[in-house]
Amino acid sequence: MRVLLVVLVMGSVAFAAPSKTIEGYTIAIDNGKLMVRKGTGRALLATRHSFGDAFKSFAFDKQTKTVSLEAEDTTCAGSTKYRWTLAHLDARLANDAALALHMKKDHANAAVGFAKATAADPTWNLAAYNLASAKQVGGDPAGAVAALAPWLASEPITTYVQVTTDPELAPLLARPELRALQAKQPGTAKLTYQAIQWGNPYTVSTVLYAPERGLIALLRHDARWVATYVDLMIFDAKTGVLVAEAPIVSPDNIEMGPGKPTAAGRKIIDGRIAKLQPMLVELGFVPAKIEKGAEVDGPHKRRFAKAKLGVVAKDLTVNALRGNTRVGTVNIQGNMLDALFVEDSSTAIVTSHRHSAEGCDGGPEAGVYLMPVTP
């Protein structure tokens, strides 16, 4: 089950200020969290930020039944804008109520609630994942696959990674609908604990390529202050779009020792790798052929002799050049640290560093961007 929203105790406890009420829905910043309440139902609307004590702006369009707001983010990420229809709010409320039932092992009634959430907001994959979990655990694998069907069609790799990493959904990997996503030629990719570069905080390692689907996978290393994060990231090589991400090291749920995980933390990491390794093979990933760029006049320029390519960063834009012709571009956050060229797909991988101020946790400091390059 993909649990991005916390389970909240139902009740009529009032929100602390500030709050706005429209058509029976109350939206509030409550103890740094953005929440919605309707009747006795409560739901968390945003999970990645910690909000200040006031809305910067708040508006409700009665014609489209749409709430638009901007909230100040105290994690140094600045203000964040949100937009929901009332149906979207209904979906969050139904999902949280169903999640409470699911955790009580009332899977049948939880499935009813999750189905209401997916009907209210069919663009929200979390509710569909949760509906599939309730169906699968409740003994209805066909119903679980049916819940995932729209996402297997529109976001096949994202959904495949979700099923692989979710213990409640993993049994569905044996279903023909999931097997159909596997590559005709299994890959030879190797993902190991030893691939984690503990002493290199802002880098990528284990670059892989899946030729049948044109995908690039890699490990992003991000060390912020005393926290270390390592994520498996999968990109569409043609568009440069990130299509899936899975954590391998995350200090919020892994016990860390001085610089490396404790024995208990290592066990969790090994368990995550054990799930992701066969998935990479099933999707046809093989080691990518890469060329490392030579630094020219500082870290903002790289030259690739074999590819006859130059990569230049200026401000927050990185361009790939052949002579005076631009053959690729990508916008980044922070300063470019390095670049690699993936020969298999004619794609550049750009890494960057965006330094957060002391006391802030406004997102990853290590940025990874794919830049498709015209051959």
PyMOL commands that set and color helices and strands:
alter all, ss='L'
color gray80, all
select helices_A, chain A and resi 86-103+107-120+125-137+141-154+156-165+170-174+176-179+193-195+263-282
alter helices_A, ss='H'
color red, helices_A
select strands_A, chain A and resi 19-22+25-30+33-38+41-46+51-61+66-73+78-85+202-210+215-224+227-236+242-249+286-287+290-292+294-295+301-304+309-314+317-322+325-331+335-342+347-353+366-372
alter strands_A, ss='S'
color yellow, strands_A
deselect
rebuild
show_as cartoon
